[in-house]
C-alpha cells in the first residue's frame, strides 16, 4: 500500500491487517495508521488524543491544587509536592514493563507484515509486561509501607508537613500495584495504535478522579488522604477499562497468566528499553529529594509555589509529551517493517510540531503567568517566587520536548544504550548543577537548575543520535536491533 493512501485498507481476508466486521474494524484502522497512513494524518491520530488526555490530566492537577489551596494550609500543598517521588516510583515500575513491552509489541507487529510468525510472540510480551508490573508493584508498595517513617523523612518532610506527607504517601503506596498496572496497560494499548481508546480511558479516569476529589476533599474533608485515595480508585477503573479492551479487541495480545514467560527473547528487549525508564524514574526520585530538601530550607512558601508552578507548566508540557509519546508506536512499527522513509518523515514532522507548539504555548503562559498563578495562591511572596519558577519550567520544557523525541526514537528502535544514557543524563547533570546553583545563587540557582540541565540533556541527545545513526540504518535493513548489531560487529571484525 502506498504511504499516500488517504483511506484505510480494505478489510479483506488477504489484507495483513484484516479484521472481522464491527468493532474489529477499528482495530484494523488503528494498524493502518501505523503502517501506511500519510504521516500528518497518522500523527494526528496517534498524538492528538494522547495530548488531549494528558492536558485534561494536567488541568486536573491544577484544579486539584486549587482544591487543596482552598484549605489555606501550605503544609498540605507541601505534602503533595514532597510525595511526588512516589509517582516517580510508579513510573519506574510501569515504565520498565509498559514502555519496553509496548515498543517491542509495535516492532513485532511491523515485522509481521513480512513475517507473520513474529506476531505469535506478542501474547508472551503482553502477559509478561502486565504481570511483571503488578508483581513488582506489590513488592515495592509493601516494602514502602513497612519503612514508611524513614521514607517520609527521606522525602524531606519536616515540622507541620510531616503528618500530612505520611498520610499521603501511605495511601499512594497501597495503590502502587494498581498505578503500575494502569501505566503498563496504557502503553500496550498505545502499541496497537489505539490512541483514541487510550484517550477515552485517561479522560474518564480524570473525570472520576475529579468527582472523587470533590467528595473526599470538599464533602468528607479527608485532605491529602482524599487526594491519594481518589487517584488510586480512578486508576483502578483505568486498569479495568484497558484490560477489558485488550481482551475483547486485540488480535494478538493476551493478559492471561498462562502466556507469561521468562524467555530471553522477551526479557532482554523489554528490559533493554524499559531499564532506561527505571533509571530515569529513579533519578527523578533522587533529584526530587535533593530539590525538596534544598528548597525546604527556604520555608513552606517556595515548596508550595513550586508545586503549583509545576502543575501549571504541565498543561503545555503534556501537550508536547503527547507528541513524543504518541509517535513512539509509529516509529517502532516503521522500524520493525524496515520502512526508512516513513521513519524519517515521522521524525521530521514530529520535530517541527514539538518546536512550534513549545514556543507558542510557552509564550502564552509566560505572558499570563501572574494572572494564572494568582488563582491558586494569594500570598504575594509566594506569587513572586512562583512566577519565576513557572518561567524557568516553561523554558526547560522546550528542550525537554526535543530530548523526549530523541528518547522515543532510541526506544522505538531498540537502542538500549542511548535510551539509558538519555534517561540518566538529566539526573547525573541536575544533581551537581542544583547543588552548585544553591551554593552560588541561593534559591534562584535551585529554580533555574532544571532549565540548564534540560538544555544540556538535549545536546547529549543530539550527540547520541549522530553516533547511533549507522546502527539504526542497519536495523532498518536487517529487521531488528539485535541482528543489526551482530551484522555491524561482523563487518567491523
C-alpha positions in Angstrom: 0.0 0.0 0.0 1.3 3.5 -0.8 2.1 5.8 2.0 0.0 8.4 0.2 -3.3 6.4 0.5 -6.0 8.5 2.2 -8.3 5.7 3.2 -7.9 2.7 5.5 -7.1 -0.7 3.8 -9.9 -3.0 2.6 -10.9 -5.4 5.4 -10.4 -8.4 3.1 -9.1 -11.7 4.2 -5.9 -11.2 2.2 -5.0 -7.9 4.0 -2.2 -8.3 6.6 -4.3 -6.2 9.0 -7.7 -7.6 8.0 -10.3 -7.8 10.8 -13.8 -9.1 11.2 -16.6 -6.5 10.7 -17.9 -4.4 13.6 -15.6 -3.5 16.5 -12.6 -5.2 14.9 -12.7 -2.7 12.0 -11.4 0.0 14.4 -8.5 -2.3 15.3 -7.6 -2.7 11.6 -7.9 1.0 11.1 -5.5 1.6 14.0 -3.0 -0.7 12.3 -3.4 1.2 9.1 -2.3 4.4 10.8 0.8 2.7 12.0 1.6 1.0 8.7 0.5 3.2 5.7 -1.4 6.3 6.5 0.0 9.7 5.5 2.4 11.0 8.2 0.4 14.0 9.2 -2.8 12.1 9.4 -1.1 9.3 11.4 0.5 11.9 13.7 -2.9 13.5 14.3 -4.5 10.1 15.0 -1.8 9.0 17.4 -0.8 12.2 19.1 -3.8 14.5 19.4 -5.8 12.0 21.6 -2.7 11.4 23.7 -2.1 15.2 24.1 -5.8 15.8 24.8 -5.8 13.2 27.5 -2.6 14.4 29.1 -3.8 18.0 29.0 -7.0 17.0 30.7 -4.8 15.3 33.3 -2.7 18.4 33.7 -5.8 20.6 34.1 -7.0 18.2 36.7 -3.7 18.6 38.6 -4.2 22.4 38.5 -7.7 22.1 39.8 -6.6 19.6 42.4 -4.0 22.1 43.6 -6.9 24.6 43.8 -8.9 22.3 46.0 -6.0 21.8 48.4 -5.2 25.5 48.2 -8.8 26.4 49.2 -8.0 24.8 52.6 -5.4 27.6 53.1 -2.8 25.3 54.5 0.7 25.5 52.9 1.6 22.3 54.7 -0.9 20.3 52.6 0.4 21.7 49.3 3.9 20.9 50.5 2.9 17.3 51.4 1.6 16.7 47.9 4.8 18.2 46.4 7.0 16.1 48.7 5.1 12.9 47.8 5.7 13.4 44.1 8.6 11.0 44.0 6.1 8.2 44.8 4.6 8.8 41.4 8.1 8.5 40.0 8.3 5.1 41.7 5.1 4.1 39.8 6.6 5.3 36.5 9.7 3.3 37.3 7.7 0.1 37.7 5.1 0.6 35.0 7.7 2.1 32.6 10.1 -0.9 32.7 7.4 -3.3 31.6 5.0 -0.9 29.7 7.4 1.2 27.6 9.7 -1.7 27.0 6.9 -4.1 26.2 4.9 -1.6 24.1 7.9 -0.8 21.9 8.6 -4.5 21.4 5.0 -5.2 20.5 4.9 -2.4 17.9 8.2 -3.6 16.3 6.8 -7.2 16.2 3.6 -6.0 14.5 5.6 -4.1 12.0 7.8 -7.1 11.3 4.8 -9.3 11.0 3.9 -7.6 7.7 6.7 -9.6 6.1 7.0 -12.5 8.5 3.6 -13.4 10.1 5.3 -15.6 12.7 6.6 -12.6 14.5 3.0 -11.8 15.7 2.9 -15.0 17.7 5.4 -13.5 20.2 3.1 -10.7 21.1 1.0 -12.7 23.6 4.1 -13.6 25.6 5.3 -10.0 25.6 1.9 -8.5 26.8 1.4 -11.1 29.6 5.0 -10.7 30.8 4.6 -6.9 30.9 1.4 -6.7 32.8 2.1 -9.4 35.4 5.7 -8.2 35.8 4.4 -4.7 36.6 1.8 -6.0 39.1 4.2 -8.3 41.0 6.9 -5.7 41.2 4.4 -3.1 42.3 3.2 -5.4 45.2 6.7 -5.9 46.4 7.7 -2.2 46.3 4.4 -1.0 47.7 4.6 -3.4 50.7 8.2 -2.5 51.3 7.4 1.2 51.3 4.7 0.7 53.9 7.0 -1.3 56.2 9.5 1.5 56.1 7.0 4.4 56.0 8.6 6.5 58.7 12.1 6.6 57.3 10.8 7.1 53.8 8.8 10.2 54.8 11.9 11.6 56.4 13.9 10.8 53.3 11.3 12.7 51.2 12.2 15.9 53.1 9.1 16.3 55.2 9.6 18.3 58.4 7.5 20.1 61.0 3.9 20.7 60.0 4.2 18.9 56.7 5.3 15.6 58.3 1.9 14.3 59.3 0.2 15.2 56.0 3.1 13.7 54.0 2.9 10.5 55.9 -0.8 10.1 55.2 -0.5 11.0 51.5 2.5 8.6 51.0 0.9 5.7 52.8 -2.3 5.8 50.7 -0.2 6.1 47.5 2.0 3.2 48.4 -1.1 1.0 48.9 -2.1 1.7 45.3 1.4 1.2 43.7 0.4 -2.1 42.0 -2.7 -0.6 40.6 -0.9 2.5 39.3 1.9 0.4 37.8 -0.6 -1.8 36.0 -2.5 1.2 34.7 0.6 2.8 33.3 1.7 -0.5 31.7 -1.6 -1.3 30.1 -1.8 2.2 28.7 1.5 1.6 26.8 0.2 -1.8 25.5 -3.0 -0.3 24.1 -0.9 2.5 22.5 1.3 -0.1 20.9 -1.7 -1.2 18.9 -2.1 2.3 17.6 -5.3 2.7 19.6 -4.7 6.2 20.8 -8.4 7.1 20.9 -9.1 4.2 23.3 -6.2 5.5 25.5 -7.7 9.0 25.4 -11.1 7.6 26.5 -9.6 5.7 29.4 -7.4 8.6 30.6 -10.1 11.2 30.3 -12.7 9.0 32.0 -10.1 8.4 34.8 -9.5 12.1 35.2 -13.3 12.9 35.4 -13.7 10.2 38.0 -10.7 11.5 39.9 -12.2 15.0 39.9 -15.5 13.8 41.2 -13.9 11.7 43.9 -11.8 14.8 44.9 -15.0 16.8 45.4 -16.4 14.0 47.6 -13.2 13.2 49.6 -11.8 16.8 50.0 -14.8 19.2 49.9 -17.5 17.0 51.4 -15.8 14.5 53.6 -12.8 16.8 54.4 -10.2 14.0 54.1 -7.5 16.3 52.9 -4.4 14.8 51.3 -5.6 11.3 52.1 -8.6 12.0 49.9 -6.3 13.2 47.1 -4.3 10.0 47.1 -7.4 7.8 47.5 -9.1 9.4 44.6 -6.1 8.9 42.4 -5.8 5.2 43.3 -9.5 4.4 42.8 -9.6 6.3 39.5 -6.6 4.3 38.2 -8.3 1.1 39.3 -11.0 2.0 36.8 -8.3 2.5 34.1 -7.0 -1.0 34.7 -10.4 -2.5 34.3 -11.1 -0.5 31.1 -7.8 -1.2 29.3 -7.7 -4.9 30.4 -11.3 -5.3 29.0 -10.5 -3.6 25.7 -7.4 -5.6 25.1 -9.1 -8.9 26.0 -12.0 -8.2 23.6 -10.5 -6.4 20.7 -6.7 -7.1 20.4 -6.0 -9.7 17.8 -2.5 -10.7 19.1 -2.2 -9.6 22.8 -3.2 -11.6 25.8 -3.2 -10.8 29.6 -3.7 -14.4 30.6 -1.0 -15.7 33.1 -0.5 -18.8 31.0 1.3 -16.7 28.4 3.7 -15.3 31.0 7.3 -16.3 30.1 10.8 -15.6 31.3 12.3 -16.3 27.8 15.3 -14.3 26.9 13.7 -13.3 23.6 11.1 -11.4 25.7 13.0 -10.3 28.8 16.1 -8.9 27.0 14.4 -6.4 24.6 11.7 -5.4 27.2 14.3 -4.7 29.9 16.8 -3.3 27.3 14.4 -0.4 26.7 12.5 -0.5 30.0 15.6 -0.2 32.2 16.0 3.3 30.8 12.6 4.2 32.2 13.6 2.6 35.5 16.8 4.6 35.8 15.1 7.8 34.6 12.3 7.5 37.2 14.9 6.6 39.9 16.9 9.6 39.1 13.7 11.7 39.2 13.1 10.4 42.7 16.7 11.3 43.7 16.6 14.7 42.1 13.2 15.4 43.6 14.6 14.5 47.0 17.6 16.8 46.5 15.4 19.6 45.2 12.8 19.3 48.0 15.5 19.2 50.7 17.3 22.2 49.3 14.0 24.2 48.8 12.7 23.2 52.2 15.5 25.3 53.7 13.7 28.4 52.4 10.4 27.5 54.1 7.0 26.1 53.0 6.3 29.1 50.7 8.8 28.1 48.0 7.7 24.5 48.2 4.1 25.4 47.8 5.0 27.8 44.9 7.0 25.0 43.2 4.1 22.6 43.5 1.6 25.0 41.9 4.1 26.2 39.2 4.8 22.6 38.2 1.1 21.9 37.8 0.5 25.0 35.6 3.5 24.2 33.4 2.3 20.7 32.9 -0.5 21.9 30.6 1.8 22.8 27.7 4.4 20.2 28.8 1.9 17.4 28.5 0.9 18.6 25.0 4.5 18.1 23.9 4.6 14.7 25.7 1.5 13.7 23.8 3.5 14.2 20.6 6.7 12.5 21.8 4.9 9.6 23.4 2.3 9.2 20.7 4.8 9.0 17.9 6.7 6.0 19.6 4.4 3.2 18.2 4.7 4.7 14.7 8.4 4.8 14.9 8.7 1.3 16.3 6.3 -0.1 13.7 8.2 1.6 10.8 11.5 0.3 12.2 10.2 -3.3 12.5 8.7 -3.1 9.0 12.0 -1.7 7.6 10.4 1.5 6.2 13.2 4.1 6.4 11.2 6.8 4.5 8.3 6.6 6.9 10.6 6.6 10.0 12.5 9.8 8.8 9.3 11.6 7.7 7.6 10.9 11.1 10.6 12.2 12.9 10.7 15.4 10.8 7.0 16.2 11.3 7.2 15.4 15.0 10.2 17.7 15.4 8.5 20.6 13.7 5.4 20.1 15.8 7.3 20.0 19.1 9.3 23.1 18.3 6.3 25.1 17.1 3.9 24.1 19.9 6.6 24.6 22.5 7.3 28.1 21.6 3.7 29.1 21.1 2.3 27.8 24.3 5.3 28.8 26.4 4.9 32.4 25.2 1.2 32.5 26.0 1.6 31.0 29.5 4.6 33.3 30.3 2.6 36.4 29.3 -0.3 35.5 31.6 1.7 33.7 34.4 0.8 36.2 37.1 -2.9 36.1 36.4 -2.9 32.3 36.3 -0.8 31.8 39.4 -2.8 34.2 41.5 -5.9 31.9 41.1 -4.2 29.4 43.4 -2.1 31.4 45.8 -2.8 34.7 47.5 0.5 35.2 49.4 2.4 38.0 47.5 5.8 36.4 48.3 4.7 33.0 47.0 3.3 34.7 43.9 6.6 36.3 43.1 8.6 33.1 43.6 6.0 31.1 41.7 6.1 33.3 38.6 9.9 32.9 38.4 9.7 29.1 38.8 7.0 28.9 36.1 9.1 30.8 33.6 12.1 28.5 34.3 9.9 25.4 33.9 8.5 26.6 30.6 11.9 27.3 29.1 13.1 23.9 30.2 10.0 22.3 28.6 11.0 23.2 25.1 14.4 21.5 25.4 12.8 18.6 27.2 10.4 18.1 24.2 13.2 17.6 21.8 15.1 15.3 24.2 11.9 13.3 24.7 11.5 12.9 20.9 15.1 11.5 20.6 14.5 9.2 23.6 11.4 7.8 21.8 13.4 7.2 18.7 16.0 5.2 20.7 13.3 3.2 22.5 11.3 2.5 19.3 14.5 1.2 17.5 15.6 -0.9 20.5 18.7 1.1 21.0 19.1 0.3 24.7 22.4 2.1 25.5 21.4 5.6 24.0 18.0 5.3 25.7 19.6 4.6 29.0 22.1 7.4 28.6 19.2 9.8 27.8 17.3 8.6 30.8 20.1 9.0 33.4 21.7 12.1 32.0 19.2 14.5 33.4 19.7 13.2 36.9 23.5 13.0 36.5 23.6 16.6 35.3 20.9 18.0 37.5 22.2 17.0 40.9 25.6 18.8 40.7 24.0 21.8 38.9 21.3 22.3 41.6 23.8 21.9 44.5 26.2 24.4 43.0 23.4 26.7 42.0 22.2 26.7 45.6 25.7 27.4 46.9 26.4 30.2 44.3 23.0 31.8 43.7 20.7 30.6 46.5 17.0 30.0 45.7 17.5 31.4 42.1 20.1 28.7 41.5 17.7 26.0 42.5 14.9 27.4 40.3 17.0 27.6 37.1 18.9 24.4 37.6 16.3 22.3 35.7 16.5 24.7 32.8 20.2 24.4 32.5 20.0 20.6 32.9 17.4 20.1 30.2 19.3 22.1 27.6 22.4 20.0 28.3 20.4 16.8 28.0 19.1 17.9 24.6 22.7 18.4 23.4 23.6 15.0 24.7 20.7 13.5 22.7 22.0 15.2 19.5 25.4 13.6 20.0 23.9 10.2 20.7 21.7 10.4 17.6 24.7 11.2 15.4 26.6 8.3 17.0 23.7 5.8 16.6 22.7 6.7 13.1 24.6 3.9 11.4 23.2 1.2 13.8 19.7 2.5 13.3 20.2 2.4 9.5 21.5 -1.2 9.7 18.5 -2.2 11.9 16.1 -1.0 9.2 17.8 -3.2 6.7 18.1 -6.3 9.0 14.8 -6.1 10.7 15.8 -5.9 14.4 18.4 -4.1 16.6 19.9 -7.4 17.7 20.6 -8.6 14.1 21.8 -5.1 13.2 24.4 -5.1 16.0 25.6 -8.6 15.0 25.9 -7.6 11.4 27.8 -4.4 12.3 30.2 -6.3 14.6 30.9 -8.9 11.9 31.6 -6.1 9.4 33.9 -4.3 11.8 35.7 -7.6 12.6 
